[in-house]
Amino acid sequence: MSDPITADDLKALQAPLKSKYREDAAAGVVTFRAEGRLDEGISCKVDTGRALVDAGLHPAAGGLGDQACSGDMLLEALAACTGVTLRAVATAIGFDLRDGRVIVEGDLDFRGTLGVEKEAPVGFQSLRLTFDLETDEPQERIDQLLKLTERFCVVLQTIRQTPAMETKQAIRQAAAP
């Protein structure tokens, strides 16, 4: 485990980046990329850059439960991003945060996903984000921490603001046997 980062450390790390992005707005735009490779059965392998994740159907959609579910991965991404953002904000504002958890829950109606009920929606219909924090900070500081965390969490803001989505096709003809 590495030494804890201080507010000064964080500011020193981010200062040249902030300066660069102020001078050149285009430098602040970074394209992220993820790729899933279709695998045997009903599964897809996703390279996270840290590990290869084998994703498949959720048990409520007919999966065996032995593969990662993309719905779970979405909630995990939200929990991770919110947790990292919360830690960074706490560090930056000198917030005394001894311990904490970020809990994300979401409700999904599988009738829509499986085409059982035409009127049933596909996708999460509600998400709940709970912060379980250990601190002696006053409520106004806790409110400030959570407000800034929500404001700067990339995944949370992406879910809330629904970005423009483009779907493309790249079709290859299968080789003859």
TITILUM-268012 format. One record per residue (C-alpha): x, y, z; residue in three letters; chain. Coordinates in steps of 0.2 Angstrom, whole numbers, plus 5000, padded with zeros to 4 digits. Layout:
<node><px>X</px><py>Y</py><pz>Z</pz><res>ALA</res><chain>A</chain></node>
...
This chain:
<node><px>5000</px><py>5000</py><pz>5000</pz><res>MET</res><chain>A</chain></node>
<node><px>5007</px><py>5017</py><pz>4995</pz><res>SER</res><chain>A</chain></node>
<node><px>5008</px><py>5032</py><pz>5007</pz><res>ASP</res><chain>A</chain></node>
<node><px>4992</px><py>5043</py><pz>5008</pz><res>PRO</res><chain>A</chain></node>
<node><px>4991</px><py>5057</py><pz>4996</pz><res>ILE</res><chain>A</chain></node>
<node><px>4990</px><py>5075</py><pz>5004</pz><res>THR</res><chain>A</chain></node>
<node><px>4980</px><py>5089</py><pz>4997</pz><res>ALA</res><chain>A</chain></node>
<node><px>4997</px><py>5097</py><pz>4992</pz><res>ASP</res><chain>A</chain></node>
<node><px>5002</px><py>5081</py><pz>4983</pz><res>ASP</res><chain>A</chain></node>
<node><px>4986</px><py>5081</py><pz>4973</pz><res>LEU</res><chain>A</chain></node>
<node><px>4987</px><py>5099</py><pz>4969</pz><res>LYS</res><chain>A</chain></node>
<node><px>5005</px><py>5097</py><pz>4963</pz><res>ALA</res><chain>A</chain></node>
<node><px>5000</px><py>5082</py><pz>4952</pz><res>LEU</res><chain>A</chain></node>
<node><px>4985</px><py>5091</py><pz>4944</pz><res>GLN</res><chain>A</chain></node>
<node><px>4992</px><py>5109</py><pz>4942</pz><res>ALA</res><chain>A</chain></node>
<node><px>5001</px><py>5105</py><pz>4926</pz><res>PRO</res><chain>A</chain></node>
<node><px>4987</px><py>5096</py><pz>4919</pz><res>LEU</res><chain>A</chain></node>
<node><px>4974</px><py>5110</py><pz>4923</pz><res>LYS</res><chain>A</chain></node>
<node><px>4986</px><py>5123</py><pz>4916</pz><res>SER</res><chain>A</chain></node>
<node><px>4988</px><py>5113</py><pz>4900</pz><res>LYS</res><chain>A</chain></node>
<node><px>4969</px><py>5111</py><pz>4898</pz><res>TYR</res><chain>A</chain></node>
<node><px>4967</px><py>5129</py><pz>4901</pz><res>ARG</res><chain>A</chain></node>
<node><px>4979</px><py>5134</py><pz>4887</pz><res>GLU</res><chain>A</chain></node>
<node><px>4973</px><py>5120</py><pz>4875</pz><res>ASP</res><chain>A</chain></node>
<node><px>4955</px><py>5115</py><pz>4877</pz><res>ALA</res><chain>A</chain></node>
<node><px>4958</px><py>5101</py><pz>4865</pz><res>ALA</res><chain>A</chain></node>
<node><px>4971</px><py>5093</py><pz>4876</pz><res>ALA</res><chain>A</chain></node>
<node><px>4958</px><py>5090</py><pz>4889</pz><res>GLY</res><chain>A</chain></node>
<node><px>4947</px><py>5079</py><pz>4878</pz><res>VAL</res><chain>A</chain></node>
<node><px>4953</px><py>5061</py><pz>4879</pz><res>VAL</res><chain>A</chain></node>
<node><px>4944</px><py>5047</py><pz>4870</pz><res>THR</res><chain>A</chain></node>
<node><px>4941</px><py>5031</py><pz>4880</pz><res>PHE</res><chain>A</chain></node>
<node><px>4939</px><py>5014</py><pz>4872</pz><res>ARG</res><chain>A</chain></node>
<node><px>4933</px><py>4997</py><pz>4877</pz><res>ALA</res><chain>A</chain></node>
<node><px>4932</px><py>4982</py><pz>4867</pz><res>GLU</res><chain>A</chain></node>
<node><px>4922</px><py>4966</py><pz>4869</pz><res>GLY</res><chain>A</chain></node>
<node><px>4927</px><py>4950</py><pz>4860</pz><res>ARG</res><chain>A</chain></node>
<node><px>4912</px><py>4938</py><pz>4857</pz><res>LEU</res><chain>A</chain></node>
<node><px>4916</px><py>4921</py><pz>4865</pz><res>ASP</res><chain>A</chain></node>
<node><px>4909</px><py>4904</py><pz>4865</pz><res>GLU</res><chain>A</chain></node>
<node><px>4891</px><py>4902</py><pz>4870</pz><res>GLY</res><chain>A</chain></node>
<node><px>4883</px><py>4918</py><pz>4875</pz><res>ILE</res><chain>A</chain></node>
<node><px>4897</px><py>4928</py><pz>4882</pz><res>SER</res><chain>A</chain></node>
<node><px>4909</px><py>4942</py><pz>4878</pz><res>CYS</res><chain>A</chain></node>
<node><px>4927</px><py>4944</py><pz>4884</pz><res>LYS</res><chain>A</chain></node>
<node><px>4931</px><py>4962</py><pz>4889</pz><res>VAL</res><chain>A</chain></node>
<node><px>4949</px><py>4968</py><pz>4892</pz><res>ASP</res><chain>A</chain></node>
<node><px>4949</px><py>4981</py><pz>4906</pz><res>THR</res><chain>A</chain></node>
<node><px>4968</px><py>4985</py><pz>4904</pz><res>GLY</res><chain>A</chain></node>
<node><px>4970</px><py>4977</py><pz>4921</pz><res>ARG</res><chain>A</chain></node>
<node><px>4962</px><py>4960</py><pz>4918</pz><res>ALA</res><chain>A</chain></node>
<node><px>4951</px><py>4951</py><pz>4906</pz><res>LEU</res><chain>A</chain></node>
<node><px>4933</px><py>4950</py><pz>4911</pz><res>VAL</res><chain>A</chain></node>
<node><px>4922</px><py>4936</py><pz>4905</pz><res>ASP</res><chain>A</chain></node>
<node><px>4904</px><py>4944</py><pz>4904</pz><res>ALA</res><chain>A</chain></node>
<node><px>4888</px><py>4934</py><pz>4901</pz><res>GLY</res><chain>A</chain></node>
<node><px>4870</px><py>4933</py><pz>4905</pz><res>LEU</res><chain>A</chain></node>
<node><px>4863</px><py>4937</py><pz>4922</pz><res>HIS</res><chain>A</chain></node>
<node><px>4855</px><py>4922</py><pz>4930</pz><res>PRO</res><chain>A</chain></node>
<node><px>4838</px><py>4932</py><pz>4929</pz><res>ALA</res><chain>A</chain></node>
<node><px>4841</px><py>4931</py><pz>4910</pz><res>ALA</res><chain>A</chain></node>
<node><px>4846</px><py>4913</py><pz>4909</pz><res>GLY</res><chain>A</chain></node>
<node><px>4864</px><py>4914</py><pz>4914</pz><res>GLY</res><chain>A</chain></node>
<node><px>4873</px><py>4902</py><pz>4925</pz><res>LEU</res><chain>A</chain></node>
<node><px>4880</px><py>4916</py><pz>4937</pz><res>GLY</res><chain>A</chain></node>
<node><px>4898</px><py>4911</py><pz>4933</pz><res>ASP</res><chain>A</chain></node>
<node><px>4902</px><py>4926</py><pz>4922</pz><res>GLN</res><chain>A</chain></node>
<node><px>4901</px><py>4945</py><pz>4925</pz><res>ALA</res><chain>A</chain></node>
<node><px>4885</px><py>4953</py><pz>4921</pz><res>CYS</res><chain>A</chain></node>
<node><px>4886</px><py>4970</py><pz>4912</pz><res>SER</res><chain>A</chain></node>
<node><px>4873</px><py>4977</py><pz>4923</pz><res>GLY</res><chain>A</chain></node>
<node><px>4883</px><py>4973</py><pz>4938</pz><res>ASP</res><chain>A</chain></node>
<node><px>4898</px><py>4980</py><pz>4929</pz><res>MET</res><chain>A</chain></node>
<node><px>4889</px><py>4997</py><pz>4926</pz><res>LEU</res><chain>A</chain></node>
<node><px>4885</px><py>4998</py><pz>4945</pz><res>LEU</res><chain>A</chain></node>
<node><px>4903</px><py>4993</py><pz>4949</pz><res>GLU</res><chain>A</chain></node>
<node><px>4909</px><py>5007</py><pz>4938</pz><res>ALA</res><chain>A</chain></node>
<node><px>4898</px><py>5020</py><pz>4946</pz><res>LEU</res><chain>A</chain></node>
<node><px>4903</px><py>5014</py><pz>4964</pz><res>ALA</res><chain>A</chain></node>
<node><px>4922</px><py>5014</py><pz>4959</pz><res>ALA</res><chain>A</chain></node>
<node><px>4921</px><py>5031</py><pz>4950</pz><res>CYS</res><chain>A</chain></node>
<node><px>4911</px><py>5039</py><pz>4965</pz><res>THR</res><chain>A</chain></node>
<node><px>4923</px><py>5031</py><pz>4978</pz><res>GLY</res><chain>A</chain></node>
<node><px>4938</px><py>5038</py><pz>4969</pz><res>VAL</res><chain>A</chain></node>
<node><px>4930</px><py>5055</py><pz>4966</pz><res>THR</res><chain>A</chain></node>
<node><px>4925</px><py>5056</py><pz>4984</pz><res>LEU</res><chain>A</chain></node>
<node><px>4942</px><py>5052</py><pz>4990</pz><res>ARG</res><chain>A</chain></node>
<node><px>4950</px><py>5065</py><pz>4979</pz><res>ALA</res><chain>A</chain></node>
<node><px>4938</px><py>5078</py><pz>4984</pz><res>VAL</res><chain>A</chain></node>
<node><px>4940</px><py>5074</py><pz>5002</pz><res>ALA</res><chain>A</chain></node>
<node><px>4959</px><py>5075</py><pz>5000</pz><res>THR</res><chain>A</chain></node>
<node><px>4958</px><py>5092</py><pz>4990</pz><res>ALA</res><chain>A</chain></node>
<node><px>4947</px><py>5100</py><pz>5003</pz><res>ILE</res><chain>A</chain></node>
<node><px>4956</px><py>5093</py><pz>5019</pz><res>GLY</res><chain>A</chain></node>
<node><px>4940</px><py>5083</py><pz>5024</pz><res>PHE</res><chain>A</chain></node>
<node><px>4943</px><py>5071</py><pz>5039</pz><res>ASP</res><chain>A</chain></node>
<node><px>4937</px><py>5054</py><pz>5031</pz><res>LEU</res><chain>A</chain></node>
<node><px>4942</px><py>5039</py><pz>5041</pz><res>ARG</res><chain>A</chain></node>
<node><px>4933</px><py>5026</py><pz>5032</pz><res>ASP</res><chain>A</chain></node>
<node><px>4918</px><py>5024</py><pz>5020</pz><res>GLY</res><chain>A</chain></node>
<node><px>4909</px><py>5014</py><pz>5007</pz><res>ARG</res><chain>A</chain></node>
<node><px>4899</px><py>5018</py><pz>4992</pz><res>VAL</res><chain>A</chain></node>
<node><px>4884</px><py>5007</py><pz>4989</pz><res>ILE</res><chain>A</chain></node>
<node><px>4875</px><py>5007</py><pz>4972</pz><res>VAL</res><chain>A</chain></node>
<node><px>4859</px><py>4998</py><pz>4969</pz><res>GLU</res><chain>A</chain></node>
<node><px>4848</px><py>4997</py><pz>4954</pz><res>GLY</res><chain>A</chain></node>
<node><px>4831</px><py>4990</py><pz>4949</pz><res>ASP</res><chain>A</chain></node>
<node><px>4830</px><py>4981</py><pz>4932</pz><res>LEU</res><chain>A</chain></node>
<node><px>4814</px><py>4973</py><pz>4925</pz><res>ASP</res><chain>A</chain></node>
<node><px>4819</px><py>4957</py><pz>4916</pz><res>PHE</res><chain>A</chain></node>
<node><px>4802</px><py>4956</py><pz>4907</pz><res>ARG</res><chain>A</chain></node>
<node><px>4808</px><py>4970</py><pz>4896</pz><res>GLY</res><chain>A</chain></node>
<node><px>4825</px><py>4963</py><pz>4893</pz><res>THR</res><chain>A</chain></node>
<node><px>4818</px><py>4946</py><pz>4888</pz><res>LEU</res><chain>A</chain></node>
<node><px>4804</px><py>4953</py><pz>4878</pz><res>GLY</res><chain>A</chain></node>
<node><px>4791</px><py>4945</py><pz>4889</pz><res>VAL</res><chain>A</chain></node>
<node><px>4781</px><py>4961</py><pz>4891</pz><res>GLU</res><chain>A</chain></node>
<node><px>4781</px><py>4974</py><pz>4877</pz><res>LYS</res><chain>A</chain></node>
<node><px>4778</px><py>4989</py><pz>4889</pz><res>GLU</res><chain>A</chain></node>
<node><px>4791</px><py>4984</py><pz>4901</pz><res>ALA</res><chain>A</chain></node>
<node><px>4806</px><py>4995</py><pz>4900</pz><res>PRO</res><chain>A</chain></node>
<node><px>4823</px><py>4989</py><pz>4895</pz><res>VAL</res><chain>A</chain></node>
<node><px>4837</px><py>4995</py><pz>4907</pz><res>GLY</res><chain>A</chain></node>
<node><px>4839</px><py>5001</py><pz>4925</pz><res>PHE</res><chain>A</chain></node>
<node><px>4823</px><py>5011</py><pz>4930</pz><res>GLN</res><chain>A</chain></node>
<node><px>4831</px><py>5018</py><pz>4946</pz><res>SER</res><chain>A</chain></node>
<node><px>4848</px><py>5019</py><pz>4954</pz><res>LEU</res><chain>A</chain></node>
<node><px>4852</px><py>5022</py><pz>4972</pz><res>ARG</res><chain>A</chain></node>
<node><px>4869</px><py>5029</py><pz>4978</pz><res>LEU</res><chain>A</chain></node>
<node><px>4872</px><py>5028</py><pz>4997</pz><res>THR</res><chain>A</chain></node>
<node><px>4887</px><py>5035</py><pz>5005</pz><res>PHE</res><chain>A</chain></node>
<node><px>4892</px><py>5027</py><pz>5022</pz><res>ASP</res><chain>A</chain></node>
<node><px>4905</px><py>5038</py><pz>5029</pz><res>LEU</res><chain>A</chain></node>
<node><px>4915</px><py>5038</py><pz>5045</pz><res>GLU</res><chain>A</chain></node>
<node><px>4919</px><py>5056</py><pz>5050</pz><res>THR</res><chain>A</chain></node>
<node><px>4917</px><py>5068</py><pz>5064</pz><res>ASP</res><chain>A</chain></node>
<node><px>4915</px><py>5083</py><pz>5051</pz><res>GLU</res><chain>A</chain></node>
<node><px>4900</px><py>5094</py><pz>5053</pz><res>PRO</res><chain>A</chain></node>
<node><px>4885</px><py>5091</py><pz>5042</pz><res>GLN</res><chain>A</chain></node>
<node><px>4888</px><py>5106</py><pz>5031</pz><res>GLU</res><chain>A</chain></node>
<node><px>4906</px><py>5099</py><pz>5026</pz><res>ARG</res><chain>A</chain></node>
<node><px>4898</px><py>5082</py><pz>5023</pz><res>ILE</res><chain>A</chain></node>
<node><px>4885</px><py>5091</py><pz>5012</pz><res>ASP</res><chain>A</chain></node>
<node><px>4899</px><py>5100</py><pz>5003</pz><res>GLN</res><chain>A</chain></node>
<node><px>4909</px><py>5084</py><pz>5000</pz><res>LEU</res><chain>A</chain></node>
<node><px>4895</px><py>5074</py><pz>4993</pz><res>LEU</res><chain>A</chain></node>
<node><px>4889</px><py>5089</py><pz>4982</pz><res>LYS</res><chain>A</chain></node>
<node><px>4907</px><py>5090</py><pz>4975</pz><res>LEU</res><chain>A</chain></node>
<node><px>4908</px><py>5072</py><pz>4973</pz><res>THR</res><chain>A</chain></node>
<node><px>4892</px><py>5071</py><pz>4963</pz><res>GLU</res><chain>A</chain></node>
<node><px>4897</px><py>5086</py><pz>4952</pz><res>ARG</res><chain>A</chain></node>
<node><px>4914</px><py>5079</py><pz>4947</pz><res>PHE</res><chain>A</chain></node>
<node><px>4910</px><py>5060</py><pz>4946</pz><res>CYS</res><chain>A</chain></node>
<node><px>4912</px><py>5056</py><pz>4927</pz><res>VAL</res><chain>A</chain></node>
<node><px>4901</px><py>5040</py><pz>4928</pz><res>VAL</res><chain>A</chain></node>
<node><px>4888</px><py>5048</py><pz>4938</pz><res>LEU</res><chain>A</chain></node>
<node><px>4887</px><py>5063</py><pz>4927</pz><res>GLN</res><chain>A</chain></node>
<node><px>4887</px><py>5052</py><pz>4911</pz><res>THR</res><chain>A</chain></node>
<node><px>4872</px><py>5042</py><pz>4918</pz><res>ILE</res><chain>A</chain></node>
<node><px>4863</px><py>5058</py><pz>4923</pz><res>ARG</res><chain>A</chain></node>
<node><px>4865</px><py>5068</py><pz>4907</pz><res>GLN</res><chain>A</chain></node>
<node><px>4864</px><py>5054</py><pz>4894</pz><res>THR</res><chain>A</chain></node>
<node><px>4877</px><py>5057</py><pz>4881</pz><res>PRO</res><chain>A</chain></node>
<node><px>4874</px><py>5057</py><pz>4862</pz><res>ALA</res><chain>A</chain></node>
<node><px>4876</px><py>5039</py><pz>4856</pz><res>MET</res><chain>A</chain></node>
<node><px>4881</px><py>5034</py><pz>4839</pz><res>GLU</res><chain>A</chain></node>
<node><px>4880</px><py>5016</py><pz>4833</pz><res>THR</res><chain>A</chain></node>
<node><px>4891</px><py>5010</py><pz>4818</pz><res>LYS</res><chain>A</chain></node>
<node><px>4892</px><py>4994</py><pz>4809</pz><res>GLN</res><chain>A</chain></node>
<node><px>4908</px><py>4985</py><pz>4803</pz><res>ALA</res><chain>A</chain></node>
<node><px>4903</px><py>4969</py><pz>4795</pz><res>ILE</res><chain>A</chain></node>
<node><px>4915</px><py>4956</py><pz>4789</pz><res>ARG</res><chain>A</chain></node>
<node><px>4910</px><py>4942</py><pz>4778</pz><res>GLN</res><chain>A</chain></node>
<node><px>4914</px><py>4925</py><pz>4785</pz><res>ALA</res><chain>A</chain></node>
<node><px>4927</px><py>4915</py><pz>4776</pz><res>ALA</res><chain>A</chain></node>
<node><px>4920</px><py>4900</py><pz>4767</pz><res>ALA</res><chain>A</chain></node>
<node><px>4924</px><py>4883</py><pz>4775</pz><res>PRO</res><chain>A</chain></node>
